[in-house]
């Protein structure tokens, strides 16, 4: 069930009404409703994989209890590793088995041997990377005595499968979400309105920005050999806005939906394209994943406590693992490695925490220095996204080679695509408006959080209606979210 579908537009109001007007007298019934709704939401994708979600939930719930009851560290360690290995085993089989089998066959082929690897003809269970990390953080925190095992199965199952975040995050922690699930919730009109506003902005990002950028990004990437250097650059820029609008749009809808139900999820994006260096970019992009790797991989490896070599090593490890987490393709690993290289100078020079505050905080316009640094950081991100979007390493290298070769010649003008048509003119205007709204709302949790709150009601509602009209006007066929494949 897509957030940008008619089905979800029917599903959410039904859950909302039952949640606040039928089961509101009992926290237990509210949580049961959330669990049933979440399982129904997931089953709409493929009911067969619902059993995998249930098994993963039962495994971590059971091993969590066993760790808490363990008589000694040896038994506790046994249950911990059982959970970790089974969880990663399922993730590895469904997501990475074919990649390793095919990569092994290719490596053997270079030695003159032919191998026909046995591969799995199964689709990737939607959301498996996200709910697996939910469970892993839970058992790791129990193992490290940061939390106690949850004894109420329904409450724990809601933590793992809460439908707003189930298929594409944010990646929640038991320390943050479980206490909210166990606490009685009362309806707050202002929070509900704020949630609706964030959902609206998320739909605008997805349908108006991401889906329309995707038309041209897909056209250019899928036929990259036919286009000039400037067109290829434009295609990379379109994909840069596509993935941001797509993923941050999903996160906005997820956070807004959860807020409608009285629950606050972790913030996942904080206007990353206004970053002044790559370190700041990664503090603002997919925040829940970055913080997960920091807490559960980077710090256990030694973090920044060791010398420069340890910092460099640990940084490369988390970026490579982060790239691999995104998908079973060498392009994602290259993307992670490239971002690690980007951030190396600030790590070595100890300037990775230089830009902690919001750019031009309290001011309307940024300084010339800020504009320059944001521009450089944005272009570095654009270049890295080429690897993320490309079908293969070869495709990415050809794309980059043709782009730079084309830009270096007199034939760098845009060709082949008719960029004088109204559709692309509308898109460029929409992107400009979108960037301005994001800029003026950059100090808020999301761009339109405070926009128009002090305006007179007719003007404020005119703004909301304009966004709704744009969503229907520029929206087309329902498009899946990019991160559903991860």
PyMOL commands that set and color helices and strands:
alter all, ss='L'
color gray80, all
select helices_A, chain A and resi 6-21+27-43+47-69+73-109+128-143+153-161+174-182+189-222+224-226+229-260+272-274+278-284+287-298+308-326+330-348+368-389+393-407+422-440+457-474+482-485
alter helices_A, ss='H'
color red, helices_A
deselect
rebuild
show_as cartoon
